[in-house]
Amino acid sequence: MAYFRSFTIAHPRLKEADIALKQAIQDPAGWSLIFVYGPTGVGKTTLRLRVERHFKQSLLAALKDDPGRIPVISIEAAADSAQFSWKDYYRRALIALEEPLIDHKISYRVRGVFRDNSGRLTLDSRAAGLEIRYALESALIHRRPAAFFVDEAQHLTKMRSGRKLQDQLDSIKSLANLTNTVHVLVGTYELLPFRNLSAQLSRRSIDIHFPRYRADRPEDRAAFQSVLFTFQRHLPLRGESDLLQHLDYCYERSVGCVGVLKDWLIRMAKEALEGEADLVENEESRGRLRKLLSLDPAASLSPDRAIPPRNVARVASNTKGRVGQRRPFRDAVGVSHGASHAR
């Protein structure tokens, strides 16, 4: 199961998005924001991991000369209780950058710095958010990542009351510009409102669409069939399942999204493996129980085998019959019936 979970297929949609995203990061051409959007379960996280792995490998030689550099940074834009928190966002970014002493960042650029009764420098609550922002800017400048990935970026749209959508994106754009770091926002179609908020933003950003496979396009249908065939050959089950005869059924359940298809097959395989394991466990448990009860594991307690055959004669001889009925007795061979009784 662990193997199948980590197994990925370089299918046509993934290859196209992979090439486009790598090229956009390596040659920004004046833009600082890259939007990667598509339906849920299409494989956007797999795409991000592939691109991250590419830049980590390509920058190995550069890291020998500059060990303080980090190839890429990746965080998830979490939304707590239906609203986005910039302070939490900055903290997550600093943790990803392996920045030390995150809770002790002090800068005299921020108003609100004062000394407490013990003489230590302290920030008031309003200045703390700005201070951690300045710490992130400094860390990005010194670490110089090739790209800053923000997964689940649609959570940026969950704003505080009264805050504009433009303000959310301006914060990201200014961070990208001040640190000269390309920001890649990966999310669902909820990112679409960000695309055309302003003419300046449109000029400084690029869109990469990662679509699902469409059943009404022959080339998409053939590609999806190839993906399904590859998955069935790597399923961790005994033998090989014939999923191609259920192509339409699999497409309906995944809506043409490879990630959804894989998750569905994982659940199916898990149920099958757990069911087989339960059967084996039940047989083993029954064997252990019979052993504890000092029963022969191979013997049965059915009526026809309740008494061993070798003890039938001995038990029968001790059983009293009815009055006038002869007890079972083996007659001697060659001796008359009457002589036997006389003896």
Secondary structure as UniProt FT lines:
FT   HELIX           2..6
FT   HELIX           12..26
FT   TURN            29..30
FT   STRAND          33..37
FT   TURN            40..41
FT   HELIX           44..58
FT   HELIX           60..65
FT   TURN            67..68
FT   STRAND          72..76
FT   STRAND          79..80
FT   TURN            81..82
FT   STRAND          83..84
FT   HELIX           86..96
FT   TURN            97..98
FT   HELIX           102..104
FT   TURN            108..109
FT   TURN            111..112
FT   STRAND          113..115
FT   TURN            117..118
FT   STRAND          121..123
FT   HELIX           125..143
FT   STRAND          147..151
FT   HELIX           153..157
FT   TURN            161..162
FT   HELIX           165..179
FT   STRAND          183..187
FT   HELIX           189..194
FT   TURN            195..196
FT   HELIX           199..203
FT   STRAND          205..209
FT   TURN            215..216
FT   HELIX           218..234
FT   HELIX           244..246
FT   HELIX           247..254
FT   TURN            255..256
FT   HELIX           258..292
FT   TURN            293..294
FT   TURN            297..298
FT   HELIX           303..305
FT   HELIX           309..311
FT   HELIX           312..317
FT   TURN            323..324
FT   TURN            333..334
FT   HELIX           337..342
//
